[in-house]
Amino acid sequence: MPTLLKNKWFLLSIMALTWGSSFILIKKSLLVFNPFQIGAFRVALSGLILASLGIPAMRKMPKKDLLWVILAGFFGNFLPMFLFPIAQTKVSSSLAGIINSLEPIFVLMLGFLIFRIKSKPTQVMGAFIGFLGAATLLYFSEVSTQESQIGFTLLMVFASASYALSALIIKLKLQHVKSIQVSSSVFTFWMIPSLIILLFTDFFNVSFSSEALEALGYLSFLSIFGTAIGIILFYKLIQDTSAVFASTVSYLLPIVAVIWGVIDGEQFNFYYLLGAILILIGIYLIREKKKKPIVTVR
């Protein structure tokens, strides 16, 4: 197992399976819990699991590193945990998985805009094609009542950009900190705000029927494997490779999400397929090539 954990393709596959399944787990959790309960529970439970590692790590961490850890946690482990469940009250889990695949494109764009990372012309073209795919999804994403759900889809686009910013911070500002220290510190810090949110959402007053217990099971599995363990592996992959390579989990993630959605009876129309193909073409054009890095820091 230690050898497998050093294999970037193994880590990428595991994350695709766990994160690709997270959207259907969110959907099942929404049958009982509201988006704020789901987001807060995920972060709070992950924080409780990792606090024994996170508290000592935070105490030893320089203030400058701690600030970057807090920022990375907000954009990668706190804010998106609420944005995706809110969006999924109106959009399908399949569409959520496809939209989340925009992350590598945002890594490229935000890397240039904020951290001045150079890009090749093919990468710029890839970003343009990827956003064309996202625009296709935004335009044709409608609920069965023909009411536009563009606002909720935009929430997922914003969440993907938030993930990308966190990945860049981890790679460029926290490369020297071990992945387990970063991930445990992130969840330990944001555990407190999450517990406060849970208190104000009446989570602890929910009547736990058999349906509620089933939803809690989905939510707990999502929190432990999709959040706590998944983030540790993701941070390790970023530090072992690059933010661009790690974010290419988005190649596989929408495939897993769509398969689960179809199994659960969700509709998957031509425009979803077209948008997904355009996004994946964009990701392919900005991919990281062996022995010839496609991004360099000025």
N, C-alpha and C positions, 0 to 999 in steps of 0.2 A: 504493500500500500504506500509506504513512503516514496518508493520509486515512481509509482503512478502519479502521486501528487506533484512530482517534478516535471511531469509530461504536460506540456501546455495544451495539447489536443485532448487529452483526457479531462483536464479541468474544464476546457471549453465545452465538451460534450455534457458533462455533469451539470454545468450551469444552464445549458440550453434546455435540458430536461426539467430541471427544478424551476427555473424562471419561466419557461414556456408553459408549465402547468399552473403557474401562480394565478393567471387570469381566470381560469375556470374555477379555481379555489376561491378567489375573490367573489365570483358570481354566486357560488354556493353559499358563501358566508353572508352575502347581502340578503338572503332569504329571511334572515333573522336579525342581523346586526346592521346598524347604519354605517356609512363610510367613515365617520370620525371614530366610532368604536373599533372598526377594523384596523384603521391606520395606527391608532394609539396602542391597541393591544399588541400588534406586531412589534412595534418598537419597544414597548414596555417589557414584553416577555423576553425578547432578545437581550435587552439590557439586564434583566434579572439573571439570565443564564450566564452572561459574560462579565457581570460586575466583579466577580472575584479576580478576574484578570485585568479588567479595565481600571479599577480604582488604583491598584499599585502602579499601573502603567502611566496614568494621568499624574500621579504624585511625582514620578521621576522625570516627566516630560518637560522640556523647556517651554516657557510661556509662548514663544513664537510658534513652536510646533503645535502646541495645544490649541492655539487660535485657528491654525489651518485644519486641525482635526475637527474642531467644532463646525467650521464652515463646510468642510467636506461632508460631514454627517448631516448637516441641515439640507444640503442640496441632493445628497445621494441616499440618505437613510431616514429622513424625516418627512420633508415636503412631499416627495412622490408617493409615499405610503398613504397619503390622504387624497391626492389628486386622482390617482387611478380608480379607487373605489367610488369617488364622486362621479367620475366620468362613466363608470360601468353601470350606474343606475339607469343610463339611457342608451349606451352602446354595447355591442356584443363583445364577448371575451376574444373572439377571433380578430375583430378590428383593433382591439386594445393591443394584442400581440403584434399586429402588423405595424401600428403606429410607433410602438416602442422600438422598432428596428431602425428608427431614425437616429438613434444615439451616435453611431460612428460618424454620421454626417455632421452632427452638432459638435462632436469632438474636433473635427477638422475646422469648422467655422469659428467656434469659440476659441480654439487654440490659436488661430491667427488674430482674431479681434482683441483678445485679452492678453495672451502670452506671446504674441508676435511669432508664431510658428509658421514657417514657410510651407507653401503648398505648390504642387506641380499643376500644370494646366489640366491634366487628365483628372486630377482630384477635384479641381474647381468644377469641371464638367460633371463629375460624379455627384457633387453636392447639388448642382442645378437639376440633374435628372431625378435625384432622390426627392427633392422638394416638389418637383413636378408630380411625382407619385403621391406625395403627401397631399398636394392640392387636389388631386383626383379623388382621394379618399374623403377629404374635407367636403368637397362639392357634392359627392354622391352619398354621403352618410346621412341617412334619414331613418326615422323610426317608422313603424307600420302605419301610423296616423298621418304620415307625410309631413310631420312637424320636423323642421330642421334641427339636427343635433350638432351643428357645427361648433357651437360653444363648448360642448362637452368633449368633442374630438380635439379641439384646441387645447383643452386642459391636459390631454395626454401628450400632445406635441410639446407643451411647456414642461411636462414631467420628464420627457425624454431629453430635452435640453438641460434640465436640472441634473439628471444622471451624468450627462456628458461633462458638465462643469466639475462635478465631484471627481470624475475619473481623471481629469486634467490636474486637479489639485493634488490628488494622491500621487500621480506620476511625477509632477514637476516640483512639488513642495514637500512631499513626505516620502520620497524614495528611500531615504536613509532609515526610516522607522519600520520595524517589522510589521508585516501585515496583520498578525494577530493582535499586536498592540494598538494599531490604528483602529481596527474593527471593534475590538472590545471597548476602547475608549469612546468611540463614536456612540455606541449604543448605551454605554453607562451614562454619558452626559445627557443624551436626549431621552433617557428613560424617565427622568423626573417630570419634564413637561408632559410626556405621554401619560403618565399615571394621573397627573392633574386633569388632563382632558378626559380620561376614563371616568374620573369621579363626577365630572360635570355632565357626562352623557348618560348617567344612570345605568352603566354597564353592569354594575354589581347588584342592581335591582331587577335584572332580567329573570323572568320565570323560566327556568331551564326544563322545558318539556323535552320529549324525545327528539323533536325537530331541532330545538335549540342546542341540545347536546351534540347532535350530528353536525350542525353548523360550527359549533365550538371546536369539534374535532378537525374539521377542514381548516379552520382558522389557526389552530395550534400547529398543525402540520405545516401550513404555509409560513408561520412565524419562525419555527425552528429550522426547517430545511431551506425554505425559500428566502428567508431573511437573514437569520444569524449565521448559519453555516455557509449559505450562498455568498454572502458579502465577504466573509473571510477568504473564501476561495477566489472571489473576484479581485480583491485587493492584492492577493498573492500573485495572480496572473498579471495584473497591471505592472507590478514591480518586477516580475520576472521577464516581461516582454515590453509592451508599450500600451498606452491608453487606447490607441487605434486598434491594435490586435485584440486586446481584451474585449473591446466594444463590438467586435465582429461576432460575438455570441449572437448578435442580431440576425446573422445569416440563418441560424437554426431555430431560434426562438419562435418566430412567427409560424413556422411549420408545425411545431409542437402545439402552439396555441390554436391554430386552425383545426388540427386533427381533433383536439379535445372539443372544440366548438361544434364541429360537424357531428361528432358522437353524441353530443348533448342536444342535437336538433336545431342548431343555429343555421340561419341561411347564410350562404356564401356566394355573392353574385359576381358577375363579370367585372364590375368596376373595382371590387375589392382585389380580385386577381390582378387586374391591370396595375392598380396602385402598388400592390406588393411587388410585382415584377420590376416596376420602375425604381422602387426603393432599393431592391436587391442589386439591380444593375449599378445604381449609384454607389452602394457600399462596395461592390466589386471594383469599381474604378478608383476608390480611395484606399483600397486595401494596402496592407504592409507587405512588401516583397522581401524575400530572403536576400541578405548580403547587399541590399540596396535600399536603405531607409527612404521612405517617401515623405517623411517630415523631419526637419531639423530645426533646432532652436537657434535664433539669431544671437 
